[in-house]
Amino acid sequence: MKKLELFERRKQRSRFQLKKNNTIGVRLSVYRSEKNIFAQVIDDSKGVTLAAASTLSKEFKGKSGGNIAAATEVGKMVAEAAVKAGVKEVVFDRGGYTYHGRVKAVAEAARAGGLKF
């Protein structure tokens, strides 16, 4: 199988488990590219994004977005925005990525910022 097909299978498998076991209805979704990282808090019952942060926002102007330090900042920013929106508890959606490196940094920073997984 091709690399992209395997990634899509992992992504679908993790999403299925999230939807099956998600009693909260709110998830923290992470997307990473080579140069940037994005995080969103999504309410699946309403289909609405409650909070979002990325390395393309104004606060990151002139900084690198493809490292662990930037991922930590994105995790803090999304946690602050989610707490302002009234969300305290989420389910972490790693989106098929390995829980390692930048994805792990976003999760740990979001926990430190006040979100419970």
N, CA, C and O of each residue as an XYZ file, in Angstrom:
468
protein
N       0.834     -1.187      0.000
C       0.000      0.000      0.000
C       0.877      1.248      0.000
O       2.016      1.232      0.468
N       0.334      2.291     -0.519
C       1.063      3.552     -0.565
C       1.017      4.240      0.790
O       0.136      3.982      1.611
N       1.974      5.109      1.001
C       2.111      5.805      2.278
C       0.850      6.612      2.619
O       0.399      6.596      3.765
N       0.283      7.310      1.639
C      -0.912      8.110      1.864
C      -2.120      7.236      2.205
O      -2.934      7.608      3.050
N      -2.241      6.087      1.560
C      -3.344      5.177      1.860
C      -3.252      4.661      3.289
O      -4.262      4.558      3.984
N      -2.039      4.339      3.726
C      -1.859      3.877      5.106
C      -2.199      4.972      6.101
O      -2.809      4.705      7.136
N      -1.805      6.215      5.794
C      -2.131      7.342      6.660
C      -3.639      7.519      6.760
O      -4.167      7.707      7.856
N      -4.339      7.462      5.632
C      -5.796      7.618      5.635
C      -6.474      6.511      6.449
O      -7.461      6.767      7.137
N      -5.954      5.289      6.375
C      -6.510      4.199      7.176
C      -6.339      4.456      8.665
O      -7.273      4.258      9.442
N      -5.138      4.903      9.074
C      -4.905      5.226     10.487
C      -5.817      6.354     10.939
O      -6.351      6.320     12.048
N      -5.996      7.344     10.090
C      -6.848      8.486     10.403
C      -8.296      8.042     10.596
O      -8.939      8.441     11.567
N      -8.812      7.227      9.689
C     -10.186      6.744      9.798
C     -10.385      5.851     11.015
O     -11.424      5.903     11.673
N      -9.376      5.033     11.309
C      -9.459      4.150     12.472
C      -9.514      4.958     13.764
O     -10.300      4.648     14.659
N      -8.681      5.995     13.865
C      -8.679      6.804     15.087
C      -9.967      7.619     15.194
O     -10.495      7.784     16.294
N     -10.486      8.133     14.070
C     -11.738      8.893     14.097
C     -12.908      8.006     14.511
O     -13.788      8.442     15.254
N     -12.919      6.760     14.030
C     -13.980      5.837     14.398
C     -13.980      5.588     15.901
O     -15.034      5.598     16.536
N     -12.799      5.363     16.466
C     -12.701      5.141     17.910
C     -13.136      6.378     18.688
O     -13.788      6.258     19.725
N     -12.783      7.561     18.202
C     -13.192      8.794     18.869
C     -14.713      8.942     18.870
O     -15.315      9.251     19.898
N     -15.320      8.720     17.719
C     -16.769      8.881     17.621
C     -17.503      7.809     18.430
O     -18.576      8.058     18.981
N     -16.917      6.625     18.492
C     -17.533      5.531     19.237
C     -17.489      5.790     20.739
O     -18.456      5.509     21.447
N     -16.384      6.317     21.222
C     -16.188      6.481     22.662
C     -16.343      7.915     23.158
O     -16.165      8.170     24.350
N     -16.667      8.850     22.279
C     -16.732     10.249     22.663
C     -18.083     10.571     23.284
O     -19.080     10.714     22.577
N     -18.114     10.685     24.602
C     -19.339     11.063     25.295
C     -19.400     12.565     25.498
O     -20.461     13.108     25.805
N     -18.271     13.244     25.328
C     -18.209     14.686     25.535
C     -18.759     15.423     24.315
O     -19.511     16.387     24.458
N     -18.390     14.978     23.130
C     -18.858     15.616     21.911
C     -17.956     16.721     21.410
O     -18.238     17.320     20.373
N     -16.866     17.011     22.128
C     -15.934     18.065     21.733
C     -14.554     17.445     21.591
O     -14.100     16.715     22.471
N     -13.879     17.743     20.462
C     -12.551     17.167     20.255
C     -11.552     18.243     19.871
O     -11.899     19.260     19.271
N     -10.301     17.990     20.233
C      -9.186     18.842     19.850
C      -8.478     18.150     18.697
O      -7.810     17.135     18.891
N      -8.623     18.698     17.498
C      -8.071     18.105     16.295
C      -6.762     18.795     15.927
O      -6.657     20.019     15.995
N      -5.759     17.998     15.536
C      -4.444     18.526     15.175
C      -4.126     18.142     13.740
O      -4.308     16.996     13.327
N      -3.646     19.128     12.988
C      -3.137     18.891     11.634
C      -1.741     19.479     11.571
O      -1.511     20.609     12.003
N      -0.810     18.704     11.030
C       0.545     19.225     10.890
C       1.006     19.073      9.453
O       0.764     18.056      8.802
N       1.671     20.102      8.979
C       2.333     20.045      7.682
C       3.831     20.155      7.943
O       4.258     20.159      9.098
N       4.619     20.244      6.904
C       6.062     20.333      7.114
C       6.464     21.633      7.787
O       7.378     21.647      8.611
N       5.788     22.729      7.443
C       6.200     24.039      7.938
C       5.290     24.614      9.008
O       5.683     25.566      9.683
N       4.094     24.079      9.192
C       3.122     24.668     10.113
C       2.376     23.593     10.885
O       2.441     22.407     10.560
N       1.661     24.040     11.923
C       0.806     23.140     12.695
C      -0.478     23.880     13.048
O      -0.448     25.074     13.345
N      -1.588     23.184     13.018
C      -2.896     23.767     13.232
C      -3.630     22.952     14.295
O      -3.480     21.731     14.356
N      -4.416     23.617     15.127
C      -5.218     22.929     16.141
C      -6.595     23.583     16.205
O      -6.711     24.808     16.159
N      -7.630     22.764     16.311
C      -9.001     23.251     16.401
C      -9.751     22.500     17.486
O      -9.534     21.305     17.688
N     -10.629     23.199     18.181
C     -11.561     22.561     19.102
C     -12.897     22.549     18.385
O     -13.454     23.602     18.072
N     -13.416     21.338     18.123
C     -14.601     21.159     17.292
C     -15.704     20.507     18.108
O     -15.468     19.516     18.799
N     -16.915     21.065     18.028
C     -18.097     20.459     18.637
C     -18.775     19.619     17.559
O     -19.403     20.160     16.649
N     -18.648     18.300     17.663
C     -19.170     17.406     16.628
C     -20.692     17.341     16.607
O     -21.279     17.083     15.557
N     -21.337     17.568     17.738
C     -22.791     17.494     17.753
C     -23.415     18.642     16.962
O     -24.460     18.466     16.334
N     -22.781     19.817     16.990
C     -23.278     20.976     16.243
C     -22.540     21.186     14.932
O     -23.028     21.894     14.051
N     -21.375     20.579     14.793
C     -20.577     20.773     13.598
C     -19.956     22.149     13.514
O     -19.887     22.745     12.440
N     -19.496     22.661     14.668
C     -18.978     24.025     14.755
C     -17.581     24.014     15.351
O     -17.298     23.243     16.268
N     -16.704     24.871     14.828
C     -15.381     25.068     15.418
C     -15.500     26.102     16.515
O     -15.918     27.232     16.262
N     -15.136     25.726     17.739
C     -15.256     26.614     18.885
C     -14.013     27.459     19.098
O     -14.115     28.608     19.530
N     -12.848     26.916     18.803
C     -11.589     27.642     18.971
C     -10.570     27.078     17.995
O     -10.624     25.904     17.627
N      -9.642     27.928     17.583
C      -8.611     27.480     16.657
C      -7.338     28.289     16.861
O      -7.377     29.438     17.301
N      -6.211     27.668     16.533
C      -4.918     28.346     16.582
C      -3.991     27.670     15.583
O      -4.111     26.476     15.312
N      -3.073     28.448     15.045
C      -2.109     27.884     14.102
C      -0.853     28.743     14.079
O      -0.818     29.839     14.638
N       0.164     28.229     13.430
C       1.405     28.970     13.301
C       1.318     30.024     12.202
O       2.274     30.769     11.991
N       0.209     30.098     11.511
C       0.012     31.124     10.492
C      -0.681     32.360     11.053
O      -0.927     33.312     10.312
N      -0.998     32.365     12.342
C      -1.665     33.514     12.944
C      -0.692     34.679     13.109
O       0.514     34.523     12.914
N      -1.216     35.829     13.465
C      -0.417     37.053     13.557
C       0.676     36.976     14.615
O       1.724     37.601     14.454
N       0.462     36.232     15.681
C       1.448     36.132     16.755
C       2.738     35.445     16.309
O       3.781     35.627     16.936
N       2.681     34.667     15.244
C       3.836     33.913     14.773
C       4.550     34.591     13.609
O       5.372     33.956     12.949
N       4.265     35.829     13.345
C       4.886     36.532     12.217
C       6.402     36.544     12.375
O       6.924     37.069     13.359
N       7.102     35.970     11.414
C       8.558     35.961     11.432
C       9.187     34.805     12.179
O      10.412     34.679     12.174
N       8.397     33.950     12.826
C       8.923     32.798     13.557
C       8.745     31.531     12.732
O       7.925     31.483     11.816
N       9.513     30.520     13.063
C       9.375     29.228     12.409
C       8.176     28.485     12.982
O       7.938     28.526     14.189
N       7.426     27.810     12.127
C       6.244     27.100     12.585
C       6.389     25.601     12.570
O       5.451     24.894     12.937
N       7.535     25.091     12.157
C       7.694     23.658     12.001
C       8.534     23.010     13.074
O       9.215     22.021     12.804
N       8.506     23.540     14.290
C       9.298     22.929     15.360
C       8.452     22.732     16.616
O       7.301     23.164     16.674
N       9.027     22.084     17.606
C       8.294     21.749     18.833
C       7.945     22.992     19.634
O       6.889     23.038     20.265
N       8.808     23.999     19.623
C       8.521     25.237     20.353
C       7.274     25.916     19.798
O       6.446     26.415     20.561
N       7.138     25.938     18.482
C       5.954     26.529     17.869
C       4.713     25.700     18.183
O       3.642     26.261     18.416
N       4.838     24.383     18.192
C       3.709     23.520     18.519
C       3.248     23.735     19.951
O       2.051     23.690     20.235
N       4.197     23.970     20.857
C       3.854     24.253     22.249
C       3.064     25.556     22.349
O       2.086     25.634     23.093
N       3.481     26.568     21.611
C       2.761     27.846     21.608
C       1.347     27.684     21.049
O       0.401     28.272     21.574
N       1.202     26.897     19.997
C      -0.124     26.657     19.416
C      -1.016     25.941     20.427
O      -2.200     26.259     20.537
N      -0.466     24.984     21.162
C      -1.231     24.290     22.192
C      -1.716     25.230     23.278
O      -2.859     25.130     23.724
N      -0.858     26.142     23.706
C      -1.255     27.134     24.720
C      -2.341     28.059     24.183
O      -3.311     28.363     24.877
N      -2.165     28.506     22.932
C      -3.140     29.428     22.347
C      -4.505     28.786     22.175
O      -5.526     29.416     22.453
N      -4.535     27.539     21.719
C      -5.830     26.881     21.516
C      -6.494     26.582     22.858
O      -7.720     26.622     22.958
N      -5.710     26.285     23.885
C      -6.280     26.044     25.213
C      -6.898     27.319     25.773
O      -7.992     27.281     26.336
N      -6.209     28.444     25.624
C      -6.755     29.718     26.094
C      -8.055     30.060     25.380
O      -9.024     30.482     26.012
N      -8.077     29.877     24.053
C      -9.278     30.178     23.277
C     -10.429     29.245     23.648
O     -11.583     29.670     23.688
N     -10.120     27.978     23.919
C     -11.171     27.029     24.286
C     -11.742     27.346     25.657
O     -12.955     27.262     25.853
N     -10.895     27.706     26.604
C     -11.377     28.056     27.941
C     -12.246     29.310     27.868
O     -13.256     29.401     28.565
N     -11.862     30.285     27.027
C     -12.693     31.477     26.831
C     -14.053     31.112     26.250
O     -15.060     31.744     26.571
N     -14.082     30.092     25.394
C     -15.331     29.649     24.770
C     -16.168     28.778     25.705
O     -17.291     28.405     25.364
N     -15.626     28.450     26.886
C     -16.376     27.674     27.860
C     -16.145     26.175     27.789
O     -16.910     25.405     28.370
N     -15.120     25.757     27.100
C     -14.816     24.333     26.972
C     -13.689     23.993     27.938
O     -12.642     24.641     27.934
N     -13.906     22.980     28.760
C     -12.883     22.564     29.703
C     -12.424     21.130     29.464
O     -11.325     20.750     29.868
N     -13.265     20.336     28.810
C     -12.967     18.923     28.609
C     -13.096     18.569     27.129
O     -14.111     18.870     26.500
N     -12.067     17.932     26.577
C     -12.050     17.557     25.157
C     -11.500     16.149     24.999
O     -10.957     15.566     25.938
N     -11.650     15.620     23.800
C     -11.027     14.355     23.414
C      -9.970     14.712     22.372
O     -10.248     15.479     21.450
N      -8.772     14.170     22.505
C      -7.670     14.520     21.611
C      -7.735     13.685     20.340
O      -7.757     12.456     20.392
N      -7.767     14.364     19.198
C      -7.790     13.719     17.888
C      -6.451     13.974     17.215
O      -6.192     15.072     16.721
N      -5.599     12.948     17.201
C      -4.265     13.110     16.622
C      -4.294     12.990     15.109
O      -3.279     13.244     14.461
N      -5.410     12.617     14.532
C      -5.601     12.635     13.091
C      -4.722     11.695     12.297
O      -4.355     12.022     11.168
N      -4.371     10.545     12.833
C      -3.550      9.598     12.102
C      -2.059      9.778     12.304
O      -1.267      8.930     11.894
N      -1.670     10.880     12.936
C      -0.253     11.112     13.213
C       0.159     10.356     14.468
O      -0.670     10.087     15.338
N       1.424     10.019     14.558
C       1.959      9.366     15.740
C       1.965     10.361     16.896
O       2.275     11.536     16.697
N       1.631      9.911     18.087
C       1.648     10.781     19.272
C       3.102     10.950     19.688
O       3.590     10.276     20.595
N       3.779     11.863     19.004
C       5.213     12.038     19.186
C       5.593     13.397     18.614
O       4.968     13.860     17.660
N       6.587     14.030     19.170
C       7.106     15.265     18.611
C       6.141     16.425     18.719
O       5.691     16.764     19.813
N       5.816     17.041     17.578
C       4.971     18.243     17.579
C       3.545     17.961     18.022
O       2.932     18.790     18.693
N       3.009     16.804     17.656
C       1.642     16.461     18.066
C       1.576     16.308     19.583
O       0.632     16.780     20.216
N       2.560     15.660     20.156
C       2.635     15.492     21.602
C       2.818     16.841     22.294
O       2.249     17.068     23.362
N       3.596     17.729     21.705
C       3.832     19.052     22.282
C       2.544     19.864     22.335
O       2.302     20.571     23.313
N       1.713     19.774     21.296
C       0.421     20.468     21.296
C      -0.460     19.925     22.418
O      -1.089     20.697     23.142
N      -0.507     18.608     22.564
C      -1.358     17.989     23.581
C      -0.908     18.379     24.989
O      -1.738     18.735     25.825
N       0.384     18.316     25.256
C       0.881     18.646     26.597
C       0.681     20.115     26.926
O       0.358     20.453     28.065
N       0.868     21.001     25.943
C       0.651     22.430     26.178
C      -0.825     22.739     26.400
O      -1.166     23.615     27.194
N      -1.693     22.026     25.704
C      -3.137     22.227     25.903
C      -3.560     21.763     27.288
O      -4.406     22.387     27.929
N      -2.968     20.664     27.746
C      -3.245     20.201     29.114
C      -2.780     21.234     30.127
O      -3.488     21.544     31.086
N      -1.583     21.765     29.904
C      -1.037     22.778     30.823
C      -1.864     24.058     30.782
O      -1.925     24.798     31.764
N      -2.503     24.315     29.634
C      -3.326     25.506     29.482
C      -4.709     25.406     30.104
O      -5.443     26.393     30.133
N      -5.077     24.229     30.602
C      -6.346     24.113     31.300
C      -7.350     23.142     30.699
O      -8.442     22.985     31.245
N      -7.019     22.485     29.592
C      -7.946     21.515     29.012
C      -7.720     20.140     29.623
O      -6.585     19.749     29.896
N      -8.803     19.415     29.833
C      -8.713     18.043     30.340
C      -9.023     17.093     29.199
O      -9.972     17.299     28.443
N      -8.203     16.035     29.082
C      -8.395     15.021     28.038
C      -9.016     13.799     28.660
O      -9.268     12.813     27.967
